[in-house]
Amino acid sequence: MPSICTRCESCFHRRGIFTEAKWYWIGTGALAGYTILFNILFTVALTYIKPYGNAQPSLSEEALHEKYTNITGEMEPSSLTERSTSTDSTSKNLCF
């Protein structure tokens, strides 16, 4: 049975690239393997490497509650009223 090469296959042969069907599966397996490997390494790196800078909340609990109160117009719950009475009156007038 004569072997009929397509234009692409003859170009591959001239450049020394493998054209057997097994190499497609080897390439697909290598691509899947590297994908899994790098995803695992990325997950491990994110788990154990600390972030840059300080890990602190961007808003305090009082400021967040005050922002919520300004937006909704609802009164403060009794548990937070005790803490907010000690805050400065100028901070209560801020609109976020």
Secondary structure, 3 states (H helix, E strand, C coil): CCCCCCHHHHHHHHHCCCCCHHHHHHHHHHHHHHHHHHHHHHHHHHHHCCCCCCCCCCCCHHHHHHHHHHHHCCCCCHHHHHHHCCCCHHHHCCCC
